[in-house]
Amino acid sequence: MSDTTKGAQLDRSRQVALQVQQILRDRILRVELAPGTVLSRAVLQTEFGVSQTPVRDALMRLQEEGLVDVYPQYATVVAKIDLGHARQAQFLRLSIELEAVRRLTQDSPEATADALCEILARQRAVATPETHDRFDEIDREFHRHFYDLMGLDRLWANVRRQSVHLDRLRRLNLPMPGKMQRVLSDHQAIIDGIRSGEAEAAMEALRKHLSGTLSIIDEISTAFPDYIRR
């Protein structure tokens, strides 16, 4: 996809550069802006109705996250998905969420399972190709609940910042046949393990779930050969 203009609306009472960064970040994470897409500063200035400075600052922040590559005096392009970064993010999430699930299974299995069931019911209702954006949002809500229950909201924010390349891989994987149903099945298995009070079962279900996308990286790479940096 090469068109970067979406007619975005900015809140002029808030810092403009941060808003431009967030809008572009969301488009990159949703793979609306594919790796290799040129981000023209002039086009972005026109779209957002801003001067050069906020656009420059937004692109610098995206560069710091590894989401764009800036070639001085030439172009700024959407970066390829960094597989090494994605693997590190997966390791981070596994380390934190496995321990959270273990503790929650021991301390509050029924309450935790009930809360996750409510989230899962909403996710099932949007398990269609037309609503996969909402499906993905609720998927994050499901996992965020572990952090919320453990009082780890700041840690969740850090995990989200570290997971940008993993998120992009997941968005490539999500539309593939059967992926949504596998996610729902995995979530149900996690809930069942928690409700039963069997920490090992819940943790094994979570481990399988969080390893899903990277376990088929060769398939994703074949489908999107120009998107991934190994």
C-alpha positions in Angstrom: 0.0 0.0 0.0 1.5 3.3 -1.1 -1.1 5.9 -0.2 -0.4 7.5 3.2 -3.4 9.9 3.3 -6.4 9.1 5.4 -7.9 12.4 6.2 -6.9 12.2 9.9 -8.3 14.7 12.4 -6.1 16.2 15.0 -7.0 17.6 18.4 -5.3 21.0 18.3 -5.4 21.3 22.1 -2.9 18.4 22.4 0.7 18.0 21.2 0.4 17.6 17.4 3.6 15.6 16.9 2.5 12.9 19.3 -0.8 12.5 17.5 0.8 12.3 14.1 3.2 9.6 15.5 0.3 7.6 17.0 -1.8 7.7 13.8 1.1 6.6 11.6 2.1 4.0 14.2 -1.3 2.5 14.2 -1.3 2.3 10.4 2.1 0.6 10.4 1.0 -1.9 13.1 -2.2 -2.7 11.2 0.0 -3.1 8.1 -2.1 -0.5 6.3 1.3 1.0 5.6 3.3 -1.9 4.3 7.1 -2.3 4.7 8.8 -0.2 2.0 6.1 2.4 1.8 7.6 5.8 1.3 6.3 8.4 3.8 6.5 11.8 2.1 6.9 14.6 4.5 5.2 17.0 2.2 2.2 14.6 1.7 1.9 14.2 5.5 2.1 17.9 6.1 -0.8 18.4 3.7 -2.8 15.5 5.2 -2.5 16.6 8.8 -2.5 20.3 8.0 0.7 20.9 10.0 4.1 22.4 9.5 7.3 20.4 8.8 8.4 20.3 12.5 5.6 18.0 13.9 6.0 15.6 11.0 9.7 15.5 11.4 9.4 14.9 15.1 6.8 12.1 14.6 9.0 10.3 12.1 12.0 10.6 14.4 10.0 8.9 17.2 8.9 6.2 14.8 12.5 5.7 13.8 13.4 5.2 17.5 10.8 2.4 17.7 12.3 0.7 14.6 9.1 1.3 12.6 10.6 3.5 9.9 14.0 3.8 8.2 15.2 7.4 7.6 17.6 8.0 4.7 18.7 11.6 5.0 18.2 13.7 1.9 16.5 10.8 0.2 13.4 9.3 1.8 11.7 7.9 4.9 10.2 4.4 4.4 8.3 2.0 6.6 10.8 -0.5 8.0 10.6 -4.2 7.4 9.3 -6.4 10.3 12.3 -7.2 12.5 12.1 -10.9 13.3 14.8 -10.7 16.1 12.8 -8.0 17.8 9.6 -10.0 17.5 11.3 -13.0 19.2 12.5 -10.8 22.1 9.0 -9.4 22.6 7.6 -12.9 22.6 10.1 -14.0 25.2 9.3 -10.9 27.4 5.5 -11.6 27.2 6.0 -15.3 28.0 8.1 -14.5 31.0 5.6 -12.1 32.4 2.3 -13.7 31.5 3.2 -17.2 32.4 3.9 -16.0 36.0 0.8 -13.9 36.1 -1.4 -16.9 35.0 0.3 -19.1 37.6 -0.4 -16.7 40.4 -4.0 -15.9 39.3 -4.8 -19.6 39.0 -3.7 -20.1 42.5 -5.2 -17.0 44.0 -8.5 -16.2 42.2 -9.3 -18.9 39.6 -13.1 -18.4 39.5 -13.1 -14.6 39.4 -10.3 -14.5 36.8 -12.0 -17.1 34.6 -15.3 -15.3 34.8 -13.8 -12.0 33.8 -11.9 -13.6 30.9 -15.1 -15.4 29.8 -16.8 -12.0 29.4 -14.0 -10.7 27.2 -13.9 -13.9 25.2 -17.7 -13.7 24.5 -17.2 -10.3 23.0 -14.2 -11.5 20.9 -16.3 -14.4 19.5 -18.9 -12.0 18.3 -16.4 -10.2 16.1 -14.5 -13.2 14.7 -15.1 -12.3 11.1 -12.8 -11.0 8.3 -14.8 -7.7 8.3 -14.2 -7.1 12.0 -10.7 -8.4 12.5 -9.6 -4.9 13.7 -12.0 -5.2 16.6 -11.1 -8.8 17.1 -7.4 -7.8 17.5 -8.3 -5.0 20.0 -10.2 -7.4 22.2 -7.3 -9.9 21.9 -5.1 -7.3 23.5 -7.8 -6.6 26.1 -7.8 -10.3 27.0 -4.1 -10.3 27.7 -4.1 -6.9 29.4 -6.5 -8.3 32.0 -3.6 -10.4 33.4 -1.6 -7.3 34.0 -4.5 -5.4 35.4 -5.3 -8.1 37.9 -1.7 -8.3 39.0 -1.4 -4.5 39.3 1.2 -4.4 36.4 -0.4 -1.6 34.3 2.9 0.2 33.8 4.6 -3.0 32.8 1.8 -3.6 30.2 2.6 -0.2 28.7 6.3 -1.2 28.4 5.4 -4.6 26.9 3.2 -2.8 24.3 6.1 -0.6 23.3 8.4 -3.6 22.9 5.9 -5.6 20.9 5.6 -3.5 17.7 7.3 -6.0 15.4 5.5 -8.9 16.9 2.2 -7.1 16.5 2.9 -6.5 12.8 3.6 -10.2 12.3 0.3 -11.1 14.1 -1.6 -8.8 11.8 -0.2 -10.6 8.8 -1.1 -13.9 10.4 -4.6 -13.0 11.6 -6.4 -13.0 8.3 -5.0 -16.5 7.4 -7.6 -19.2 7.3 -8.4 -20.7 10.7 -6.3 -18.2 12.7 -9.2 -16.5 14.5 -10.7 -19.8 15.5 -7.3 -20.9 16.9 -7.0 -17.8 18.9 -10.5 -18.3 20.4 -9.7 -22.0 21.1 -6.5 -21.0 22.8 -8.2 -18.4 25.0 -10.8 -20.9 26.0 -8.1 -23.4 27.0 -6.4 -20.8 29.1 -9.7 -20.0 30.8 -10.4 -23.7 31.4 -7.0 -24.2 33.0 -7.4 -21.2 35.3 -10.9 -22.2 36.3 -9.8 -25.7 37.1 -7.1 -24.4 39.4 -4.5 -26.4 37.3 -1.7 -23.8 36.9 0.4 -26.1 34.7 -2.5 -26.6 32.3 -3.3 -22.9 32.1 0.4 -22.0 31.6 0.8 -24.7 28.8 -2.3 -23.3 27.0 -0.8 -19.8 27.3 2.6 -20.9 26.1 1.1 -22.6 23.0 -1.0 -19.5 22.3 1.8 -16.9 22.6 4.1 -19.1 20.4 1.5 -19.4 17.6 2.6 -16.7 15.2 6.3 -17.4 15.4 5.8 -21.1 15.0 4.6 -20.5 11.4 7.1 -17.8 10.5 8.2 -19.7 7.4 4.6 -19.7 6.1 4.2 -16.0 6.8 7.6 -15.3 5.2 6.5 -17.2 2.1 3.2 -15.3 1.9 5.0 -11.9 2.5 8.6 -12.3 1.2 9.4 -8.6 1.2 7.9 -7.8 4.6 10.3 -9.5 7.0 13.9 -8.8 8.1 15.5 -11.9 9.5 
